[in-house]
Amino acid sequence: MEANNTKIEKQIQAIKKILDGLEIVFDHRTPQFGESSKDDLMDLRHRAIFVHAEIADGMTFTILRYLYPKGIVIRDKPLTGQQMARAEFINRNFIVKLSFTRKLEVFSDLQEYYMFDKDLFRLIRRVNDIRNDFAHPSWNSLGKYASFRQLHKAYRDLLEGIQAFKIAIEKVKDKSQNLDEN
């Protein structure tokens, strides 16, 4: 088993070397001026994608919780048969296929029900903007992060975005728990 892992680790290292060579594309899109290094931008990119994915998953969770407040149950009984098939159909064919922007629109429509902080949506849009700068890079989009001040602001925006979102998710869980108790 351990020999197999060693072989796989060597294959992973070989693939990483190939991918490192492909980062020349990233180098060409990285501004050749400023205080931020390629490693700074790569770290910001990693964190932006991670925070974005966490928020996207949480919005999916919230939408499902709104549709099924007590979980996948009706009249305190787990869904079965056709009911479960419908719930899976809705999730598989609609909810998981929503783009981030569309999920955010649906999530925003739940504001009245969950009473989210109004600043939350601005912060989520900012996280999406940072992630999009790296998902669709250009000199202009990456040039935004050439100075340490701009880099710091982006990190702060990611942190504030995920912190505000975690508070919102706690409201969703609390509301769902209150429904479970009633």
Secondary structure, DSSP 8 states (H G I E B T S, - for coil): -HHHHHHHHHHHHHHHHHHHHHTHHHHHHS-SSSS--HHHHHHHHHHHHHHHHHHHHHHHHHHHHHHSTTSSEETTEE--HHHHHHHHHHIIIIITTS-HHHHHHHHHHTHHHH---THHHHHHHHHHHHHHHHHS--HHHHHTTSSHHHHHHHHHHHHHHHHHHHHHHHHHHHHHHHHHH-
